Amino acid sequence: MIVELNSANKTLNIQQEITFFNQSNDTLTSIVLNDWNNAYSDKNTPLAKRFSDEFYRGFHLAKEEERGSTNNLTIIDANLLFASWERTEKNPDYIEVKLRQKLLPNQKTTLHLTYITKIPSDKFTKYGFNDKGEMNLKNWFLTPARYENHNFIRNSNNNLDDIANAVSSYDITLKIPVGLEVTSDLNSSLPNKTGDFLNYKLFGNNRTDFSLFVEPKTSFISFKKNNNEVLTNLKENKISDIQKAIIVDRVMDYVNTLVGKYPHEKIIVSQTDYERNPFYGLNQLPSFLSPFTDEFIFEIKFLKTYLNSYLKTSLRLDPRKDNWIYDGIQVYTMMKYIDENHPNTKMFGSVSKLRLLKSYNLTNLSFNEQYSYFYMLMARKNLDQPLGDPKNSLIKFNEQIASKYRAGLSFRYLDDYLEHDEVNNSIRQFYIENKEKQVSRTDFERILKSNADKDINWFFKTIIGSREIIDYKFTDVSKTKDSITFSVKNKTNVSVPVPIYGVKKGEIVFKKWLDANETDSTFTIERKNADKIVLNYNNEVPEYNLRNNWKSLKGFYPTNRPIKFNFMKDLEDPYYNQILYVPTLTYNLYDGFSPGLRLHNKTILDKPFIFDINPAYSSKTNNLTGSAALVVNQNYRNSTLYNVRYSVSGSYFHYAPDAAYLKINPSVQLRIREENFRDNRKQLILFRQVLVNREKSALVIDNSTENYSVFDAKYINTRTEVTNHFNFTSDLQLSSKFGKVATEFEYRKLFENNFQINLRLYAGSFLYNRTASDFFSFALDRPTDYLFDYNYYGRSENSGFFSQQFILAEGGFKSKLNTPFANQWITTLNGSFNIWNWMEVYGDIGLIKNRKQNEKFVYDSGIRLNLVTDYFELYFPIYSNNGWEIGQNNYNEKIRFVVTFSPKTLINLFNRKWF
């Protein structure tokens, strides 16, 4: 390639010659070229849809000059004739070049290309240009796609660093303006100056990818060892270059010994690569909070990023389909490195030494134990996915964290089971074989099986190829002074090996592996003074439940777990019944600020049974208030109905200054998801019985409905992403006094010109209505909330600030009209569209029908400040059935607001892109 950089326009003018050698046994009629830079070209590419799917708005709202593209592409074949090529609208990030003559096995052909690459801004993926004049160039040129199993691999850019390129040799002349410097992991010669340009020669053989940085002044420092050079700009200014050199040297030696010698002369370990795949943990905290030393933080960052770059630039795998091998080797090597170099380091570092935190299971875990908990976090949510699934099919938390860690844990599990370094030897053998040919998962599987002296088919079938959960428990345990007799039950019928440990005062006195076919049997083994027998003590097996894994061999209550109280939050401890306590502070107008103490068993991992009790003291009434809930979760692993939740909850608060309500709510909730876990469509079916007891109030006009019970059946179908949101809800309510049915449609669309429209249709009708008041009627602007579902701060207020709180429900009007209720039927349409950033114009229209009255047409309009949708909004009415509201008296009392203080609700804003 001859490449000339235009730093002002952020473009590369490229002349390229590709010599393609058909090393397959197939006759080719076309060649596929990856063009991943063109994925940034518009808002409808697979990359753009991925951003939308993960709730990233930046790409959709970007300016045209911030986007990337490939333009003016011309291809000439070996006969100096124009070659025809095709780029589909669905997949604009690769092209197919049609060959005039068939390319036979072991034949070569040459293509001549000219084109202009427009570099994107780095704010989307951290690759591209920034406002400092720096460029991190990745996937910026056209390159042949990997050919495998009689086909070219046609992968689109999904921002996953998994381009499937053919193994290539590069020879590049790079012309850049004087005043810029180049850093690359390709070999290079010293630049020579021609006019206003510097000419760099870059070259490298047998590569699938390379890195290229262009900066006003290079940020990289070089560390050389033997014939290898490491270039890094990892940010860690508090340690010296000598300390860094020692760490770099140690890591390089370790990886070369465990995996194999790196085949290229240079390797880049960049801050960008680390930030794209950081070590998720406490080392991300600010330095003044960090429980780790600066040296350790740099070491972990360098180790993780070095391994990632080392494997991606030297392993000739399909990085999308076989990503579990990259992840497995990387995390397995990291765990082995920590075991050998930092064996006593805890997950929480120096925090673990604080006496105040000694009782927390979280602070007592070793550094490597954290990996299994990140995986188990997803397994308990029923969101884990098979390790062998393609990388682009994984939800973000699995792709970035859980599946990576489980892959490493699985390698460690297999290594512990085989016991003689077979996994280490297989990794080295696979790495050597990889240097000679293009490899795949079948090659890795073949090598592992040939080195193992035991049957390991279960490893690939169950651990890699499925999401089956593993759960063993003891059934019958008896003991004598010298022996232990026990049975092990396989609760899920998923057969894999499991280790049995004997433990005495926290020390292991024996260990025995049970093979996959040995479970559900009875064994007798030597006791060796053990006081506890434990399955999977060191958590080698990715097991779903560790709480049924042990039996005490002393006393009369071998399964009795003492109660342990912890403040705030903790990880699940299999040896205790944990009760967590948290001070709380709630507020409503009638109870005032209510301090309380929440007692619950919600550890970081989800549990099948949850209790949550939160008594509180009402500062205004001097009474006890609060809430409580008991929940049973039942997961279904292989069904679109993936979770059933049974619960009974209750709450007791004041709904008026002189009266309280008690709500009891037994319910069953069914959750349904699509087979594709990345699909944002979710469905929910809810059945509940709401029982309400209301005290009489001298201050509330309507006291005719003190005690009542309502059966509620609800169905919700929703699909949400940045550019599209759709929600459908149907609701049936039945009680002795009324029956009603309602339905609601919500639609939000962000168009390509960044114009956004929001529409909501609500329609409801009474099946029967035997009430005289409007307490159960449909509300136009402010529901009475007789089911006590909404978080009203002053639910009985008819005037003043708290009456202005707006909750989008039922009619959804913002103006308060003279006919606020409908006791027969209601139909409303709410709409809004943006006029500038978060400023919108809204309008509502509707028809309402009351008994013995004609239908009434209602409307309102105004300005909405949509600061954070559903969490912080302001509504300013302008015109409605009331006339020009903006010019009327007491206008400040007409302004409506949405404010959410619930931490759980706000956290959902940030969680949705991960799960």
Secondary structure, DSSP 8 states (H G I E B T S, - for coil): -EEEEETTTTEEEEEEEEEEE--SSS-EEEEEEE-GGGGGSSTTSHHHHHHHHTT--TTTT--GGG--EEEEEEEE-TTS-B--EE--SS-TTEEEEEEEEEE-TT-EEEEEEEEEEE--BTTTTS-EE-TTS-EEE-S-S-EEB-EETTEE------SSS---B--EEEEEEEEEETT-EEEESSEE---EEETTEEEEEEEEEEES---EEEESS---EEEEETTEEEEE----TTS-HHHHHHHHHHHHHHHHHHT---SSSEEEE-HHHHHHS---SGGGS-TTT-SS-HHHHHHHHHHHHHHHHHHHHH--S-TTTTHHHHHHHHHHHHHHHHHHH-TT-BTTGGGGG-GGGTT-HHHHSBGGGHHHHHHHHHHHTT----TTS-GGGS-HHIIIIIHHHHHHHHHHHHHHHH-SSHHHHHHHHHHHHHTTS---HHHHHHHHHHH-SS--HHIIIIIIT----B-EEEEEEEE-SSEEEEEEEESS-----EEEEEEETTEEEEEEEE-TTS-SSEEEEE-TT-SEEEESTT--S-BS--TTSEEESSSS-TT---EEEEES-----TTSEEEEEEEEEEEETTTEEEEEEEEE---SS--SEEEEEEEEEETTTTEEEEEEEEEEEEE-TTSSEEEEEEEEEEEEEEEETTEEEEEEEEEEEEEEE-SSTT--EEEEEEEEEEEEEE---SS-S--S-SEEEEEEEEEEEEEE-SSEEEEEEEEEEE-SSEEEEEEEEEEEEE-TTS-EEEEEEEEEEEEEE--SSSTTSEESSS---TT--S--SSTT-SSSGGGGB----TT--SS--S--EESSEEEEEEEEEEEETTEEEEEEEEEEE-TTS--EEEEEEEEEEEEETTTEEEEEEEEETTEEGGGSTTGGGT-EEEE---HHHHHHHHHTTT-
